[in-house]
Amino acid sequence: MDNRGRTHVIGIFDTVGTIKFPFDISFMVYCSIKGEGTHTALIKIENSLGDKIAESKPMVAEVTPQKSHQIFAGFGIGIKAPGLYKVIAYLDGIKEIEHPLFVREEQPTKTEPPIQ
């Protein structure tokens, strides 16, 4: 957030690559809730079978017609295998949006020998 109160998202990704499994990853999820009233938000990470990998604590959002409520949820999760994972946002217990997170295995990059 800058000195004028504006939020800036620096990086957005939907794919993660690693050379070995299992591996750990940390990331943040950002949501902006618009509308009116008091709501409870929850962010969940699931694998392709619908198994819960991680879940945020419920977050209370006070929303007015003039101002949205911004949520940042931090996750540190262990990924056991490549595949499709999902980041799901719930508002008042209702699934509002789902975003894919692709996890793939990559080959190690070959490094050039140092210049002598």
Wavefront OBJ file of the C-alpha trace (Angstrom):
o trace
v 0.000 0.000 0.000
v 1.436 3.354 -0.952
v 1.334 6.638 0.963
v -1.943 7.595 -0.777
v -3.711 4.424 0.459
v -3.663 2.636 -2.884
v -2.880 -1.077 -3.040
v -0.405 -2.304 -5.650
v -0.054 -5.979 -6.540
v 3.563 -6.538 -7.596
v 3.433 -10.065 -9.022
v 0.721 -12.454 -10.118
v 1.304 -16.114 -10.960
v -0.694 -19.237 -11.680
v 2.126 -21.731 -12.284
v 4.865 -23.017 -9.996
v 7.739 -25.215 -11.146
v 10.146 -27.281 -9.086
v 12.828 -29.860 -9.802
v 11.813 -32.139 -6.910
v 8.833 -33.128 -4.814
v 7.791 -32.643 -2.107
v 8.576 -28.924 -1.777
v 7.381 -25.969 0.287
v 6.091 -22.674 -1.078
v 4.966 -19.426 0.552
v 2.691 -16.894 -1.129
v -0.006 -14.300 -0.463
v -3.573 -14.193 -1.784
v -5.231 -10.792 -2.295
v -9.002 -10.255 -2.496
v -11.088 -7.097 -2.649
v -14.651 -7.358 -1.369
v -17.149 -4.847 -2.732
v -20.765 -4.256 -1.855
v -22.272 -3.435 1.500
v -22.535 -4.914 4.987
v -20.586 -7.203 7.291
v -19.295 -10.416 5.728
v -17.041 -13.323 6.640
v -14.352 -14.256 4.113
v -12.310 -17.463 3.933
v -9.561 -18.554 1.525
v -8.910 -22.249 0.922
v -6.249 -24.144 -1.069
v -7.319 -27.537 -2.470
v -5.763 -30.205 -4.659
v -7.477 -31.537 -7.799
v -9.384 -34.132 -5.755
v -10.928 -31.415 -3.561
v -8.776 -32.268 -0.536
v -8.005 -29.252 1.651
v -4.299 -28.354 1.658
v -4.633 -25.140 3.692
v -7.271 -22.713 4.903
v -7.167 -19.174 6.254
v -8.849 -18.157 9.451
v -12.283 -16.564 8.890
v -11.876 -12.820 8.294
v -14.599 -10.274 9.040
v -15.034 -7.683 6.288
v -16.870 -4.402 6.883
v -17.886 -3.120 3.442
v -19.563 0.162 2.519
v -20.796 1.313 -0.898
v -17.954 3.854 -0.913
v -15.124 1.551 0.219
v -14.237 -2.061 -0.470
v -12.525 -4.315 2.063
v -9.107 -5.687 1.126
v -7.880 -9.054 2.358
v -4.354 -10.430 2.293
v -3.983 -14.075 3.332
v -0.529 -15.621 3.654
v 0.052 -19.307 3.028
v 3.002 -21.613 3.562
v 2.132 -25.016 2.151
v 3.799 -28.282 1.273
v 3.185 -29.636 -2.214
v 3.573 -33.409 -2.545
v 3.047 -33.898 -6.291
v 2.619 -32.008 -9.561
v -0.910 -31.228 -10.706
v -3.712 -28.725 -10.583
v -4.427 -26.998 -7.282
v -7.117 -24.399 -6.607
v -7.261 -21.182 -4.598
v -10.892 -20.679 -3.585
v -12.446 -17.601 -1.956
v -15.626 -17.948 0.094
v -17.836 -15.101 1.269
v -20.385 -15.909 3.967
v -19.847 -19.619 3.299
v -20.578 -19.326 -0.429
v -17.869 -20.013 -3.013
v -17.336 -16.718 -4.856
v -14.279 -17.300 -7.015
v -11.780 -20.016 -7.848
v -8.330 -19.576 -9.378
v -6.109 -22.402 -10.673
v -2.601 -22.997 -9.408
v -0.621 -25.300 -11.696
v 2.321 -27.152 -10.144
v 4.728 -28.820 -12.558
v 8.006 -30.661 -12.445
v 10.849 -28.993 -14.312
v 14.212 -30.246 -15.418
v 17.185 -28.714 -13.616
v 18.870 -25.998 -15.661
v 22.399 -26.610 -16.767
v 24.814 -24.009 -15.553
v 27.747 -22.871 -17.588
v 31.180 -23.554 -16.107
v 32.840 -20.464 -14.637
v 35.068 -18.470 -16.951
v 38.724 -19.101 -16.105
l 1 2 3 4 5 6 7 8 9 10 11 12 13 14 15 16 17 18 19 20 21 22 23 24 25 26 27 28 29 30 31 32 33 34 35 36 37 38 39 40 41 42 43 44 45 46 47 48 49 50 51 52 53 54 55 56 57 58 59 60 61 62 63 64 65 66 67 68 69 70 71 72 73 74 75 76 77 78 79 80 81 82 83 84 85 86 87 88 89 90 91 92 93 94 95 96 97 98 99 100 101 102 103 104 105 106 107 108 109 110 111 112 113 114 115 116
